[in-house]
Structure formats: C-alpha cells, structure tokens
Amino acid sequence: MEKTEAKPLARGWSGQPIWDLALKLVAEMPGGRLLDAPSGGGYLSVQLAERGFQVVGVDMIAELWQFPEMPFVCADLDSPLPFAPDSFDVILHVGGLGYMENPSALFRDFYRLLRPGGVLGVTADNIFTLESRLRFLLNGTFRWYPHCEYHGEDKAGLHLINRDPIRLTTLLFLLQRAGFQIEKVEFGGKRGFAPLLPLGWLLRGLTTLHNGLRQGKGSLTPPLVNSRDALLFRQVGVLARK
C-alpha cells in the first residue's frame, strides 16, 4: 500500500511508542487479514497496511476514523463483532482494555474471529511499574486510572474514562482461559522514572525471599512481576495464538 500521510487531526489516544510495541508484536508475521480493534483514528492501521497486512479497522466512534480509503466498521467491542468466524489471521487490541466492560467476553470473541493458527496481539498499561506502584501507595489507584465518578455518560462518552486496570498476570490468565496459547511478552512504550530502579532491586530480593518461604505452599510471586522491564516500561504487549 502506498504510504498515507497522517492528517493533522487528533491522532488517537495511544501514540507512536505504543504503536511501535504493537508493530513489534507482529513484526514476524507474513501479512494476512488483520483486524485493528479498537482502531481509533486509524494511524496504526495505516502503518500495518504499509507492512503488507489487509487491515480492517473497527471502533464504536466512527468520527475518529481518518482514512476513508481503508475498510472500517463501526461497532461496539463490548458486543459480538459483526464478522464471521475464522475471518482474520491477526487481531490487534491496542490500548483498549481499560475501557472494556468484559475483557473475557472480548477475548472469546477474538478467538471466534481468528482462523486456526491465527494470532492476537494485546497491549495494555503496565501497572507493575515502580511509579504506578507508588501512585497506588499514595492514593489507592494505579497510574492512568483515576477514581472514576459516574455523571450519566452515555456509552460513547465513556470512551474518555480509563476505568479498569488489569495486571499482566491476569491478562495472561484471561487469554489462556479463552483458549489462546501465550507466545511472547514484550515490554515497551515510554520508560518510567529510571532513578527508582534501586527500589526494584529491593523488590526482586524480597520476591526471592518470599518465594523461598512459600515453596510447596502456593501463592508464589512470578519473577516477571518484578523484572527490570516490568518495573521500568509503561506498556506491556502479549502475543497469543489460537
């Protein structure tokens, strides 16, 4: 596809560092039919098309979509999407989990839409970062997730409210429960506050001690939780296969 110059309008909520993480997840894919859901303004969709994918965008807010020459469907991701089973080789869900009412139902629908052997790439806010944990210590909620108040917003209006943080370990669990096999986990996006990393060394040491004391008793802390990249990078991406 000929490269399309982005229009000087709102570029969506994610931004290039997050799109780069999504592109990294599918960098080894040979192409195929790809669903970008939610697609926002379509700027990631364009970059995917430039890499050889046949992209279909889907979002419940049609006004965001900036590329009328590309396929787009207006649909609510909290409901079954209007596509036949086994319709796509790749699905990307970038930066949308905090807005979903039922991530489990969404992943089951993605499983339905993927062809056998197809892959799902998901990016999410990484609430394991040190700055996110400190934010929780101070005010009881993670970075990017304010204490929400309901003011009678309609469904479309709720797209501005990032409501429900999801841990990486929970994300992996939900994907597996939907039938997916986890292929890789990548951290990326913007880097957090690096001077906090010495605190990470303490956390990793405490994790080792905790797991040693809990051997044979369950409730072990996965090393991934306090890995250097988990403590530093603000986004996480998961590639899962049907």
Steps between C-alpha positions, in 0.01 A plus 500: 500500500623848416601688811226729627586826668321541831252784513567782749211393724469314829725196467321283755580417859796264464783675316805372317687336793201271559447442126868403474445235766201364306701496177778311679253231609406420139835582335561136404152441359495454120192716449139388466163644594527706819236649730607817683255522789464765630651696216448859619606742227660226289863606528618159616282340231684698233839387629381140502375531142840634397648177637282284276195426714145524364364713783143549619449763769220483754397751766174616655583866430494533123596869511852409614581311178712716267563274200184445293696313233557215748235248619332600825205363698325691777428254780501469879776269625292419808265307268577215256665655195320477163744264329476131415706243692853438371509839322846627598860386515598767754311713751654793686343648811711803584441717806133409544476264797442773758179599319351151454209382712592130468850414376428127529206524258711713266780241489251220434359698209850562364563125525185442294613745232852364459583225255671189644861596569417872494645740756369763736723789610392696808664805654408635841615750757765338719388566856804311634726802441659650809332836447162329462552308824599818682187670367291217643676534835417872510141510376370145457490492121754426230655741255264588210196386701337781699222441749202512264174675574191426294317804363249331273733464201361315201698204368695709249589753767659231714782460246676784683501313833778244547330300770635154572871422531603144422817332623721324249457174691121538480521580128697179438247302702200640309663433162576141595149448635362622166700223327816684393860384534739772617791546259685803635487796735667829408539817704523835324348841458649781702750434776408584855707687756835316484639637832238285676671181379700443823160443663452229239809318626342492845173367358675225309690398813178491702333295225779243515468484879120475486504221241759309702280514808188402303646201316242220505234731644382678185454877460840548335582833336594455132849641432352693206313725745823658628717465190697806396285566192176453694616759754614749237287495183150644503348261246488124460412298192394136474490285187268198527411235244175316434 
